[in-house]
Amino acid sequence: MCAEGLALPPRSEIYADAAYTDYQAEDDLHTTNGITLQVARKRNSTRPDSSAWAYSKQTTRHDIETVFSTMTARFPKSIHAVTIDGFLLKLVAFVVTLTVESAFIA
C-alpha cells in the first residue's frame, strides 16, 4: 500500500479486509504518516486481535459495506460522459443527491 496517493490527516484510520496482511506496509504507514490500518484479522494471524477489538472492526466494516452497497445499488447502469470532468461532475451530483435524499426524505 502506498501512502503517497492518500490525502489523509495524521491519526486517521483505514479499515481493510482480512485478505490484507502486509505487516511491513502496515507498520510503515503508521510510522511515516501516523495512519493506522485497521485490518480484520484472520484466525491464524501473526498479530491476532482481542475479541472485543475484532467485534469493533467487524461492526465498523459492516456499516461501511452497508452504506456502499446502498449507494452502488442505486447507481445507474451506465454513466454517459465525454470527459473525465463530466464523469466526475455526474458522480458527485449523484452522491450529493443520495446524501440529501437520505437526510431529508428517509
HUDA-V75638 format. One record per helix or strand of 3 or more residues. SS is the DSSP state (helix for helix, strand for strand). FROM is the first residue (numbers start at 1). TO is the last residue. If there is no record, write none. Layout:
BEGIN
ss=SS from=FROM to=TO
ss=SS from=FROM to=TO
END
This chain:
BEGIN
ss=helix from=3 to=5
ss=strand from=13 to=16
ss=helix from=23 to=33
ss=strand from=36 to=39
ss=helix from=51 to=73
ss=helix from=84 to=105
END
